């Protein structure tokens, strides 16, 4: 009863996966270029830079340009009223006015506002760089996830092919009387597991390709071009140099430093409210009963000196809030600077560990391949039972999958380190 069942199952075709030739492919460089255009966080960060640029520009222009307002009024009434322009009664009164206001002295508020705007702009630029590296890291993770899952799919396919070969071998041994029928059932169970694993890897690859399409701004699945079989290179900088790079140009630290400078400038701006302000204002007005009014013009200028005495404590509250915000910003900056050593060491060591693990995983594949070859030879000669033979097959598949996962972990560790440092360690790879 068992042999007919084996004949039927042996003839069943192996599960196949869709042909990927029609799926569009992108290189890593293309994926990184597109990702920054469509990543919401990066787009928001870039918009913040544009906003901060105008804020800084406005803070600089207040030193040389007054605030100017132009207005015009046209009044019509059923009863005539006195018109200042014509010095007579009129049903229509037209007035045009130009007002200019310039602050001569504000207790240093203008300077403080400019310093704060400059710090905010520097922080926005650093935040944009950080968002760019984070978007690149997420894109790289998705890109290499596609490559890894594609390789895992090949591992699963080879496992199915070996299981099918094993089924033929075990069936021949059963027919010859060299093995019992349960050997074929054991192999059939392995073949079923291999086919299930093949389906699982194919589904995972479909999801990874769809996610890569999302990253590069497309509504279709996108495949990753190239392969990921090269050994991980040694890092071009030492741990001490990496820590210094993180302190000098790490996006998070740069943002924190800019925030600390901005809050310090806010304190100086709030203190300006305790000093007298000197303001020069001027206006020019024209009146008539038609537009453009030109019957009469009047001009005036005013020099105002004001000293705030008490405004219900709002000035003191604003100063206290500014000091509290500065204390928080300084604490965050100092904590990030102190933590740079730990953060960089963690990512640096993770890359080295993953790189070494990938090397060991490659050696494990060689060992598993040789062990499988020996087990197959010994099974053909009847020296080992089917369980040991199948264990060699499973060990080989696990070793091949472990190598793929180790290479993927190396890429993730490198991307995480580059996010902290705010620079590319291997720029040539991302341009390929």
C-alpha positions as CSV (number, residue, x, y, z in Angstrom):
1,X,0.0,0.0,0.0
2,X,2.9,2.4,0.6
3,X,4.6,2.0,-2.8
4,X,1.6,3.2,-4.8
5,X,1.3,6.2,-2.6
6,X,5.0,7.1,-3.1
7,X,4.6,6.8,-6.8
8,X,1.7,9.2,-6.9
9,X,3.5,11.7,-4.5
10,X,6.7,11.4,-6.4
11,X,5.0,12.4,-9.6
12,X,3.5,15.5,-8.0
13,X,5.2,18.7,-9.3
14,X,7.2,20.8,-6.9
15,X,5.7,24.1,-5.9
16,X,7.0,26.8,-8.1
17,X,7.3,30.6,-7.6
18,X,6.3,33.3,-10.0
19,X,8.7,34.4,-12.7
20,X,10.5,37.6,-11.6
21,X,11.8,38.7,-15.0
22,X,8.9,41.1,-15.5
23,X,9.4,42.8,-12.1
24,X,11.3,46.1,-12.4
25,X,14.7,46.3,-10.7
26,X,16.6,49.1,-9.1
27,X,20.2,49.4,-8.0
28,X,21.1,50.5,-4.5
29,X,22.1,53.9,-5.7
30,X,18.8,54.4,-7.5
31,X,16.9,53.2,-4.5
32,X,18.7,55.6,-2.2
33,X,18.1,58.5,-4.6
34,X,14.4,57.8,-4.8
35,X,13.9,57.1,-1.2
36,X,14.9,60.6,-0.1
37,X,12.2,62.1,-2.4
38,X,9.4,60.0,-1.1
39,X,10.3,59.4,2.6
40,X,7.8,61.5,4.6
41,X,10.2,62.2,7.5
42,X,12.9,63.5,5.1
43,X,10.4,65.6,3.2
44,X,9.3,67.2,6.4
45,X,12.9,67.8,7.5
46,X,13.7,69.4,4.2
47,X,10.6,71.7,4.6
48,X,11.8,72.7,8.1
49,X,15.1,73.8,6.6
50,X,13.3,76.0,4.0
51,X,11.2,77.5,6.8
52,X,14.3,78.0,9.1
53,X,16.1,79.7,6.2
54,X,13.4,82.3,5.9
55,X,13.2,82.9,9.6
56,X,17.0,83.5,9.7
57,X,16.7,85.8,6.7
58,X,13.9,87.8,8.3
59,X,15.9,88.1,11.6
60,X,18.8,89.5,9.6
61,X,16.7,92.0,7.6
62,X,15.2,93.6,10.7
63,X,18.6,95.3,11.2
64,X,18.3,97.3,8.0
65,X,14.7,97.3,6.9
66,X,11.8,98.9,8.8
67,X,8.4,97.3,8.8
68,X,6.2,99.0,6.2
69,X,2.5,99.0,5.8
70,X,0.4,100.6,3.0
71,X,-3.4,101.0,3.2
72,X,-6.2,102.8,1.4
73,X,-9.7,103.6,2.4
74,X,-12.7,104.5,0.3
75,X,-15.7,105.8,2.2
76,X,-19.1,106.6,0.7
77,X,-22.1,107.9,2.6
78,X,-25.6,109.3,1.8
79,X,-24.9,112.4,3.9
80,X,-22.0,114.6,3.0
81,X,-19.1,114.7,5.5
82,X,-16.1,116.9,6.0
83,X,-13.2,115.9,3.8
84,X,-9.7,116.7,5.1
85,X,-8.3,116.7,1.6
86,X,-10.7,119.1,0.0
87,X,-11.7,121.0,3.2
88,X,-15.3,120.7,2.1
89,X,-18.3,118.5,2.5
90,X,-18.3,115.4,0.3
91,X,-20.2,112.1,0.0
92,X,-16.9,110.3,-0.8
93,X,-13.7,110.4,1.2
94,X,-10.6,108.6,0.0
95,X,-7.5,108.2,2.1
96,X,-4.2,106.5,1.4
97,X,-1.6,105.9,4.1
98,X,2.0,104.6,4.3
99,X,3.4,103.7,7.8
100,X,7.0,102.7,8.6
101,X,8.3,101.5,11.9
102,X,11.9,100.8,12.9
103,X,13.2,99.7,16.3
104,X,16.4,101.6,17.1
105,X,17.2,99.7,20.3
106,X,15.5,96.7,21.8
107,X,17.9,95.7,24.5
108,X,19.7,93.1,22.4
109,X,16.5,91.3,21.3
110,X,17.3,91.6,17.6
111,X,20.8,90.1,18.1
112,X,19.4,87.3,20.2
113,X,16.6,86.5,17.7
114,X,19.2,86.4,14.9
115,X,21.4,84.0,17.0
116,X,18.4,81.8,17.8
117,X,17.3,81.7,14.1
118,X,20.9,80.8,13.1
119,X,21.0,78.0,15.6
120,X,17.5,76.8,14.5
121,X,18.7,76.7,10.9
122,X,21.8,74.7,11.8
123,X,19.7,72.3,13.8
124,X,17.3,72.0,10.9
125,X,20.1,71.2,8.5
126,X,21.5,68.6,10.9
127,X,18.1,67.1,11.3
128,X,17.7,66.9,7.6
129,X,21.0,65.1,7.3
130,X,19.9,62.7,10.1
131,X,16.6,62.1,8.4
132,X,18.4,61.4,5.1
133,X,20.7,58.9,6.7
134,X,17.8,57.3,8.5
135,X,15.8,57.0,5.3
136,X,18.9,55.6,3.6
137,X,19.3,53.0,6.4
138,X,15.7,52.0,6.1
139,X,16.0,51.7,2.3
140,X,19.2,49.7,2.5
141,X,17.6,47.4,5.0
142,X,14.7,46.8,2.6
143,X,17.0,46.5,-0.4
144,X,19.2,43.9,1.3
145,X,16.1,42.2,2.7
146,X,15.1,41.6,-0.9
147,X,18.5,40.2,-1.8
148,X,18.6,38.0,1.3
149,X,15.1,36.6,0.8
150,X,15.9,35.9,-2.9
151,X,19.0,33.9,-1.7
152,X,16.9,32.2,1.0
153,X,14.4,31.3,-1.8
154,X,17.3,29.6,-3.7
155,X,18.3,27.8,-0.5
156,X,14.8,26.5,-0.1
157,X,14.7,25.5,-3.8
158,X,17.9,23.5,-3.5
159,X,16.5,21.8,-0.4
160,X,13.5,20.7,-2.4
161,X,15.7,19.5,-5.3
162,X,17.8,17.5,-2.8
163,X,14.7,16.0,-1.2
164,X,13.4,15.0,-4.6
165,X,16.7,13.3,-5.3
166,X,16.6,11.6,-1.9
167,X,13.1,10.3,-2.6
168,X,14.3,8.7,-5.9
169,X,17.2,7.2,-4.1
170,X,15.2,5.8,-1.2
171,X,12.6,4.4,-3.5
172,X,15.2,2.6,-5.5
173,X,16.7,1.1,-2.3
174,X,13.2,0.1,-1.1
175,X,12.5,-1.6,-4.5
176,X,15.8,-3.4,-4.3
177,X,15.1,-4.6,-0.8
178,X,18.1,-2.6,0.7
179,X,15.8,-0.4,2.8
180,X,12.4,-0.5,4.4
181,X,9.4,1.4,3.0
182,X,9.5,3.8,6.0
183,X,12.7,5.3,4.6
184,X,10.8,6.7,1.7
185,X,8.1,8.0,4.0
186,X,10.8,9.8,6.1
187,X,12.1,11.4,2.9
188,X,8.6,12.2,1.8
189,X,8.1,14.1,5.0
190,X,11.3,16.1,4.4
191,X,10.2,16.9,0.9
192,X,6.9,18.2,2.2
193,X,8.6,20.4,4.7
194,X,11.0,21.7,2.1
195,X,8.1,22.6,-0.2
196,X,6.3,24.4,2.6
197,X,9.6,26.3,3.4
198,X,9.8,27.2,-0.3
199,X,6.3,28.6,-0.3
200,X,7.1,30.6,2.9
201,X,10.2,32.1,1.4
202,X,8.4,33.0,-1.8
203,X,5.8,34.8,0.1
204,X,8.4,36.6,2.2
205,X,10.2,37.7,-1.0
206,X,6.9,39.1,-2.5
207,X,6.4,41.2,0.7
208,X,10.0,42.5,0.6
209,X,9.7,43.5,-3.0
210,X,6.4,45.3,-2.3
211,X,8.1,47.1,0.6
212,X,11.0,48.1,-1.6
213,X,8.5,49.5,-4.2
214,X,7.0,51.6,-1.5
215,X,10.4,52.9,-0.4
216,X,11.2,54.1,-3.9
217,X,7.8,55.7,-4.5
218,X,6.2,53.1,-6.7
219,X,2.9,51.3,-6.3
220,X,4.3,48.0,-7.7
221,X,6.7,45.4,-6.4
222,X,10.3,46.2,-7.2
223,X,13.3,43.8,-7.2
224,X,16.8,44.6,-6.0
225,X,19.5,44.5,-8.7
226,X,22.8,42.7,-8.0
227,X,23.8,40.2,-5.4
228,X,25.1,40.3,-1.8
229,X,27.8,37.6,-1.7
230,X,31.0,39.7,-1.2
231,X,32.7,39.5,2.2
232,X,32.2,42.4,4.5
233,X,35.2,44.7,4.3
234,X,37.1,46.0,7.4
235,X,35.9,49.4,8.6
236,X,38.1,52.2,7.3
237,X,38.3,54.0,10.7
238,X,39.2,52.9,14.2
239,X,36.8,53.0,17.1
240,X,38.4,56.1,18.5
241,X,38.1,57.9,15.2
242,X,34.4,56.8,14.9
243,X,33.6,58.3,18.3
244,X,35.2,61.6,17.3
245,X,33.3,61.6,14.0
246,X,30.1,61.1,15.9
247,X,30.9,64.0,18.3
248,X,31.8,66.3,15.4
249,X,29.2,65.5,12.8
250,X,26.7,63.1,14.2
251,X,23.2,64.4,13.3
252,X,21.7,63.8,16.7
253,X,24.5,65.6,18.6
254,X,24.5,68.4,16.1
255,X,20.7,68.9,16.5
256,X,21.1,68.8,20.3
257,X,23.9,71.4,20.2
258,X,21.9,73.7,17.9
259,X,18.9,73.3,20.2
260,X,21.0,74.3,23.2
261,X,22.3,77.4,21.4
262,X,18.8,78.4,20.3
263,X,17.4,78.1,23.9
264,X,20.3,80.1,25.2
265,X,19.6,82.9,22.7
266,X,15.9,82.8,23.7
267,X,17.0,83.6,27.3
268,X,18.9,86.6,26.1
269,X,15.9,87.7,24.0
270,X,13.6,87.4,27.1
271,X,16.0,89.5,29.2
272,X,15.7,92.3,26.7
273,X,12.2,92.9,28.0
274,X,13.8,94.4,31.1
275,X,15.5,97.2,29.2
276,X,14.0,100.3,27.5
277,X,13.1,100.1,23.8
278,X,13.5,102.9,21.4
279,X,11.3,102.9,18.3
280,X,11.1,105.4,15.4
281,X,7.8,105.5,13.4
282,X,6.8,107.6,10.5
283,X,3.6,107.9,8.4
284,X,2.5,109.7,5.3
285,X,-1.2,110.1,4.4
286,X,-3.1,111.6,1.4
287,X,-6.7,112.6,1.3
288,X,-9.2,113.4,-1.5
289,X,-12.6,112.6,-2.8
290,X,-11.3,110.4,-5.6
291,X,-8.6,107.8,-6.1
292,X,-5.6,108.3,-6.2
293,X,-5.9,110.9,-3.4
294,X,-3.7,113.9,-3.9
295,X,-5.7,116.9,-2.7
296,X,-3.9,117.1,0.7
297,X,-1.0,115.2,2.3
298,X,0.2,114.9,5.8
299,X,3.4,113.4,7.2
300,X,4.5,112.7,10.7
301,X,7.4,111.1,12.7
302,X,7.5,109.8,16.2
303,X,10.4,108.7,18.5
304,X,9.1,106.5,21.3
305,X,11.1,105.3,24.3
306,X,9.3,102.7,26.4
307,X,10.3,100.9,29.6
308,X,8.2,98.0,30.7
309,X,7.6,98.1,34.5
310,X,5.1,95.3,35.2
311,X,2.9,93.2,32.9
312,X,1.3,90.8,35.3
313,X,4.3,88.6,35.5
314,X,4.2,87.5,31.9
315,X,7.8,88.7,31.3
316,X,9.1,86.7,34.3
317,X,7.1,83.6,33.3
318,X,8.5,83.8,29.8
319,X,12.1,84.1,31.2
320,X,11.5,81.1,33.5
321,X,10.2,79.0,30.7
322,X,13.2,79.9,28.5
323,X,15.6,78.9,31.3
324,X,13.9,75.6,31.9
325,X,13.9,74.8,28.1
326,X,17.6,75.7,28.0
327,X,18.4,73.4,31.0
328,X,16.6,70.5,29.2
329,X,18.4,71.2,25.9
330,X,21.8,71.3,27.6
331,X,21.1,68.1,29.5
332,X,20.1,66.3,26.3
333,X,23.2,67.6,24.5
334,X,25.5,66.5,27.3
335,X,23.8,63.1,27.6
336,X,24.2,62.5,23.9
337,X,27.9,63.5,24.0
338,X,28.5,61.2,27.0
339,X,26.7,58.4,25.3
340,X,28.5,58.7,22.0
341,X,31.2,56.3,23.2
342,X,28.6,53.6,24.1
343,X,26.5,54.1,21.0
344,X,29.4,54.0,18.6
345,X,31.0,51.1,20.4
346,X,27.8,49.2,20.2
347,X,27.3,49.7,16.5
348,X,31.0,49.3,15.7
349,X,31.2,46.0,17.6
350,X,27.9,44.8,16.1
351,X,29.4,45.3,12.6
352,X,32.6,43.5,13.5
353,X,30.7,40.7,15.2
354,X,28.4,40.3,12.2
355,X,31.3,40.3,9.8
356,X,33.1,37.6,11.8
357,X,29.9,35.6,12.0
358,X,29.4,35.8,8.3
359,X,32.9,34.4,7.8
360,X,32.2,31.5,10.2
361,X,28.9,30.9,8.5
362,X,30.7,30.6,5.2
363,X,33.0,27.9,6.7
364,X,29.9,26.2,8.2
365,X,28.4,25.9,4.7
366,X,31.6,24.2,3.4
367,X,31.5,21.8,6.3
368,X,27.8,21.0,5.9
369,X,28.3,20.4,2.2
370,X,31.0,17.9,2.8
371,X,29.1,16.2,5.6
372,X,26.0,15.9,3.3
373,X,28.2,14.4,0.5
374,X,29.6,11.8,2.9
375,X,26.2,11.0,4.4
376,X,24.8,10.5,0.9
377,X,27.6,8.2,0.0
378,X,27.3,6.2,3.2
379,X,23.5,5.9,2.8
380,X,23.9,4.6,-0.8
381,X,26.2,1.9,0.6
382,X,23.9,1.2,3.6
383,X,26.4,2.4,6.2
384,X,23.9,4.9,7.8
385,X,20.2,5.0,8.2
386,X,17.8,7.5,6.6
387,X,17.6,9.7,9.7
388,X,21.3,10.5,9.6
389,X,21.1,11.1,5.9
390,X,18.2,13.6,6.3
391,X,20.0,15.3,9.2
392,X,22.8,16.1,6.8
393,X,20.3,17.6,4.4
394,X,18.7,19.7,7.1
395,X,22.0,20.9,8.4
396,X,23.1,21.9,5.0
397,X,20.0,24.0,4.4
398,X,20.3,25.6,7.9
399,X,24.0,26.5,7.2
400,X,23.2,28.1,3.8
401,X,20.3,30.1,5.4
402,X,22.6,31.1,8.3
403,X,25.1,32.5,5.8
404,X,22.5,34.6,4.1
405,X,21.2,35.9,7.4
406,X,24.7,36.7,8.6
407,X,25.5,38.8,5.5
408,X,22.2,40.6,6.0
409,X,23.0,41.3,9.6
410,X,26.3,42.8,8.6
411,X,24.6,45.2,6.2
412,X,22.1,46.3,8.9
413,X,24.9,46.9,11.4
414,X,26.8,49.0,8.9
415,X,23.8,51.1,8.1
416,X,23.1,51.7,11.9
417,X,26.7,52.8,12.4
418,X,26.5,55.3,9.5
419,X,23.3,56.8,10.9
420,X,25.1,57.6,14.2
421,X,28.2,58.9,12.4
422,X,26.3,61.0,9.8
423,X,28.6,59.9,7.0
424,X,29.1,57.1,4.5
425,X,32.0,54.7,5.3
426,X,31.9,53.0,1.9
427,X,30.5,55.7,-0.5
428,X,31.5,53.8,-3.6
429,X,29.0,51.0,-2.7
430,X,26.0,53.3,-2.6
431,X,26.9,54.9,-6.0
432,X,27.0,51.6,-7.9
